[in-house]
């Protein structure tokens, strides 16, 4: 496991990034406040997600956190003014990390693996559900507690909890603001793997590196087709099969895939 050392964050926190091969590690860095989210952190997170999508050398992201906890949620005194005005702390035109298609913002195309641990409240759940694959430590404590604060979850929980777990399971946790653990999150398909806390980041990075080894254009196309089926229906996804496959089949990576198969060796993909 490479050394991943955080910077010393300012009081309002920050987002640290580190590149390992073709993987962008995106670290939430405000451990003194249990990684409570502030406007600068949201802006920097969107900038990191945008960097992932725009840099051709980057193929997959890993969202993780420094300290013992993923996040205790919003720093309400810091963000309440934005909420009262109906504003986002993220400038328009960037990739919006929750990725549910908010007007004015870009959607992410490249895959994201989330590694969550300890306390993972409100925005933490929504960010992990906005990722593609979630690895959870066995010490996680989850709660979608917006109703307890007189507000509504608007980062995607009302969409994705029901999509993953069914309406009843979603409303059980959305309307009671109860706390649940990693085993319940796994049962509900909110997370895909549960591991000991010490293995969390190595496991998330290993998954990202397995994705990194595949043909980048095919990875992006596959991810987007799955999302199209979920959001627009089967017919919309099926309509893309032939034209997208034609484009992929004429790529340099597809030719390399055939050569690697014939020569019985791992493929060396370039993203072209």
PEGI-V406823 format. One record per residue. N is the residue number from 1. RES is the residue in three letters. OMEGA is omega in radians with two decimals (none if undefined). NEAR is the number of other ideal C-beta (glycine too) atoms within 10 Angstrom. D_FIRST is the distance of its C-alpha to the first C-alpha in Angstrom with 2 decimals. Layout:
BEGIN
n = (N,N)
res = (RES,RES)
omega = (OMEGA,OMEGA)
near = (NEAR,NEAR)
d_first = (D_FIRST,D_FIRST)
END
This chain:
BEGIN
n = (1,2,3,4,5,6,7,8,9,10,11,12,13,14,15,16,17,18,19,20,21,22,23,24,25,26,27,28,29,30,31,32,33,34,35,36,37,38,39,40,41,42,43,44,45,46,47,48,49,50,51,52,53,54,55,56,57,58,59,60,61,62,63,64,65,66,67,68,69,70,71,72,73,74,75,76,77,78,79,80,81,82,83,84,85,86,87,88,89,90,91,92,93,94,95,96,97,98,99,100,101,102,103,104,105,106,107,108,109,110,111,112,113,114,115,116,117,118,119,120,121,122,123,124,125,126,127,128,129,130,131,132,133,134,135,136,137,138,139,140,141,142,143,144,145,146,147,148,149,150,151,152,153,154,155,156,157,158,159,160,161,162,163,164,165,166,167,168,169,170,171,172,173,174,175,176,177,178,179,180,181,182,183,184,185,186,187,188,189,190,191,192,193,194,195,196,197,198,199,200,201,202,203,204,205,206,207,208,209,210,211,212,213,214,215,216,217,218,219,220,221,222,223,224,225,226,227,228,229,230,231,232,233,234,235,236,237,238,239,240,241,242,243,244,245,246,247,248,249,250,251,252,253,254,255,256,257,258,259,260,261,262,263,264,265,266,267,268,269,270,271,272)
res = (UNK,UNK,UNK,UNK,UNK,UNK,UNK,UNK,UNK,UNK,UNK,UNK,UNK,UNK,UNK,UNK,UNK,UNK,UNK,UNK,UNK,UNK,UNK,UNK,UNK,UNK,UNK,UNK,UNK,UNK,UNK,UNK,UNK,UNK,UNK,UNK,UNK,UNK,UNK,UNK,UNK,UNK,UNK,UNK,UNK,UNK,UNK,UNK,UNK,UNK,UNK,UNK,UNK,UNK,UNK,UNK,UNK,UNK,UNK,UNK,UNK,UNK,UNK,UNK,UNK,UNK,UNK,UNK,UNK,UNK,UNK,UNK,UNK,UNK,UNK,UNK,UNK,UNK,UNK,UNK,UNK,UNK,UNK,UNK,UNK,UNK,UNK,UNK,UNK,UNK,UNK,UNK,UNK,UNK,UNK,UNK,UNK,UNK,UNK,UNK,UNK,UNK,UNK,UNK,UNK,UNK,UNK,UNK,UNK,UNK,UNK,UNK,UNK,UNK,UNK,UNK,UNK,UNK,UNK,UNK,UNK,UNK,UNK,UNK,UNK,UNK,UNK,UNK,UNK,UNK,UNK,UNK,UNK,UNK,UNK,UNK,UNK,UNK,UNK,UNK,UNK,UNK,UNK,UNK,UNK,UNK,UNK,UNK,UNK,UNK,UNK,UNK,UNK,UNK,UNK,UNK,UNK,UNK,UNK,UNK,UNK,UNK,UNK,UNK,UNK,UNK,UNK,UNK,UNK,UNK,UNK,UNK,UNK,UNK,UNK,UNK,UNK,UNK,UNK,UNK,UNK,UNK,UNK,UNK,UNK,UNK,UNK,UNK,UNK,UNK,UNK,UNK,UNK,UNK,UNK,UNK,UNK,UNK,UNK,UNK,UNK,UNK,UNK,UNK,UNK,UNK,UNK,UNK,UNK,UNK,UNK,UNK,UNK,UNK,UNK,UNK,UNK,UNK,UNK,UNK,UNK,UNK,UNK,UNK,UNK,UNK,UNK,UNK,UNK,UNK,UNK,UNK,UNK,UNK,UNK,UNK,UNK,UNK,UNK,UNK,UNK,UNK,UNK,UNK,UNK,UNK,UNK,UNK,UNK,UNK,UNK,UNK,UNK,UNK,UNK,UNK,UNK,UNK,UNK,UNK,UNK,UNK,UNK,UNK,UNK,UNK,UNK,UNK,UNK,UNK,UNK,UNK)
omega = (3.12,3.09,3.14,-3.06,-3.12,2.95,3.02,-3.02,2.97,-3.12,-3.13,3.12,3.13,3.06,3.10,3.07,3.09,-3.13,3.03,-3.05,3.10,-3.10,3.04,3.04,-3.08,-3.01,3.07,-2.94,2.97,-2.99,3.14,3.12,-3.12,3.11,3.05,-2.97,3.07,3.12,3.12,3.12,3.10,3.14,-3.12,3.09,3.11,3.10,3.11,3.10,3.11,3.08,3.12,-3.09,-3.00,-3.09,-3.10,3.11,-3.13,-3.06,-3.09,3.12,3.01,3.09,-3.11,-3.09,3.03,-3.08,-3.05,-3.00,3.06,3.01,3.02,3.09,-3.10,2.90,-2.95,3.09,-3.10,-3.03,-3.02,-3.14,3.09,-3.11,-3.13,3.13,-3.09,-3.10,3.03,3.08,-3.10,3.08,3.11,3.13,3.11,3.01,3.14,-2.96,3.11,2.96,3.05,3.00,3.10,-3.14,3.13,-3.09,3.10,3.02,3.14,3.08,-3.07,-3.04,3.13,3.03,3.11,3.09,-3.03,-3.09,3.06,3.11,3.10,-3.05,2.97,-3.08,3.10,3.09,-3.09,3.08,3.14,3.09,3.07,3.02,-3.09,-3.13,-3.10,2.99,-3.10,2.97,-3.10,3.13,-3.03,3.00,-3.08,2.98,3.04,-2.85,-3.09,-3.11,3.10,-3.12,3.10,3.13,-3.12,3.04,-3.10,3.10,3.07,-3.11,-3.12,3.09,-2.90,3.09,3.13,3.12,-3.09,-2.90,-3.07,-3.03,-3.10,3.13,3.13,-3.09,3.06,-3.08,3.13,-3.02,3.13,-3.09,-3.10,3.11,3.12,-3.02,-3.06,-3.12,3.09,3.10,3.09,3.12,-3.08,-3.12,3.03,3.10,-3.08,3.12,3.01,-3.07,3.00,-3.04,-3.11,-3.11,-2.97,-3.07,3.06,3.14,3.12,3.13,3.12,3.09,3.13,-3.12,3.04,3.06,-3.12,-3.07,-3.12,-3.13,-3.02,-3.13,3.14,3.09,-3.13,-3.11,-3.14,3.13,-3.10,3.12,3.07,-3.14,3.12,3.12,-3.14,-2.98,-3.05,3.09,-3.06,-3.06,3.14,3.12,-3.14,-3.13,-3.14,-3.02,-3.03,-3.12,3.13,3.13,3.10,3.13,-3.14,-3.07,3.12,-3.14,3.06,-3.13,3.10,3.08,3.09,3.10,3.10,3.12,-3.13,3.11,-3.12,-3.08,3.09,3.12,3.06,3.11,3.08,-3.03,-3.12,-3.07,3.12,none)
near = (9,11,5,15,9,16,11,6,20,11,8,15,23,19,22,18,17,15,12,15,15,20,21,25,22,23,24,27,20,26,15,11,18,19,28,23,26,21,17,16,25,22,16,20,25,24,17,21,28,20,17,23,18,12,13,11,9,20,25,26,27,27,27,22,27,19,19,14,23,32,28,21,24,23,20,13,9,19,20,13,11,15,14,8,8,6,11,18,18,24,13,12,11,20,22,26,25,24,24,17,13,16,6,11,21,18,14,24,16,22,23,25,27,26,28,29,24,20,22,31,22,25,29,31,30,24,25,27,25,24,22,20,19,26,28,29,23,15,16,28,17,26,20,29,19,22,13,12,13,6,14,10,18,15,24,22,23,18,20,22,25,15,15,15,19,13,11,8,17,20,14,16,23,20,10,14,15,14,14,18,14,22,13,18,25,17,12,18,16,26,26,15,16,19,18,10,14,9,15,25,22,14,19,26,24,13,21,26,17,11,21,19,16,17,22,22,19,19,20,18,17,15,17,16,16,12,17,17,15,13,13,11,10,10,9,12,18,12,12,15,10,9,9,17,13,9,13,17,12,9,18,13,18,18,12,16,19,11,12,14,10,8,9,6,9,8,17,11,23,13,17,12)
d_first = (0.00,3.83,6.56,8.55,11.91,15.00,18.33,21.34,22.97,26.76,28.74,28.78,24.99,23.04,20.42,17.47,15.99,13.23,13.12,10.36,12.69,15.21,13.34,14.56,12.73,15.73,15.53,18.67,19.41,22.45,21.35,24.65,26.47,24.13,23.15,26.76,27.44,29.74,31.31,29.22,26.00,27.49,28.55,25.19,23.48,26.11,25.58,21.85,22.83,25.58,23.35,21.23,24.51,26.17,23.67,24.09,20.82,18.90,18.94,17.17,16.18,13.98,15.97,14.46,15.84,15.43,17.23,18.32,19.93,19.58,23.12,26.54,28.11,30.48,31.72,35.24,37.21,35.12,35.42,38.77,40.83,38.97,39.57,43.23,43.75,41.98,39.60,35.93,33.77,32.21,34.36,35.79,34.57,30.83,28.62,29.23,25.99,27.89,29.09,32.41,34.63,36.05,38.76,38.03,34.30,32.24,30.34,26.80,26.65,22.97,20.84,18.91,16.50,16.88,14.80,17.44,17.85,20.72,23.70,23.84,27.40,29.55,27.84,24.44,25.79,27.37,24.30,22.33,25.45,25.63,22.22,22.19,19.76,18.87,16.40,17.78,16.92,19.79,21.03,22.04,25.53,26.96,30.30,32.10,34.63,36.39,39.74,39.50,39.57,42.35,40.32,38.90,35.41,35.43,31.81,32.14,32.20,35.86,35.08,31.90,32.39,35.61,34.21,31.44,33.38,37.09,39.48,40.20,36.64,35.90,39.00,38.40,35.38,36.59,40.01,39.30,36.25,35.14,31.78,29.87,26.65,23.82,26.07,28.75,26.44,25.33,29.04,29.94,27.38,25.90,22.42,21.30,18.85,18.73,15.93,15.54,14.38,11.42,10.14,11.23,8.69,6.30,9.83,11.11,8.68,9.45,13.04,13.07,11.97,14.73,17.08,16.21,17.39,20.75,23.77,23.36,27.06,27.26,24.34,26.12,29.49,28.42,26.93,30.07,32.38,30.99,31.49,34.94,35.96,34.96,36.57,39.51,40.18,40.10,42.80,40.99,37.86,39.99,41.91,38.83,38.10,40.40,40.08,36.28,36.01,38.52,36.50,33.26,35.18,36.50,33.17,31.68,28.63,31.04,32.69,29.41,28.68,32.08,31.61,28.30,30.11,33.07,31.09,28.77,25.53,22.60,23.82,22.82,23.50,24.41,25.48,29.11)
END
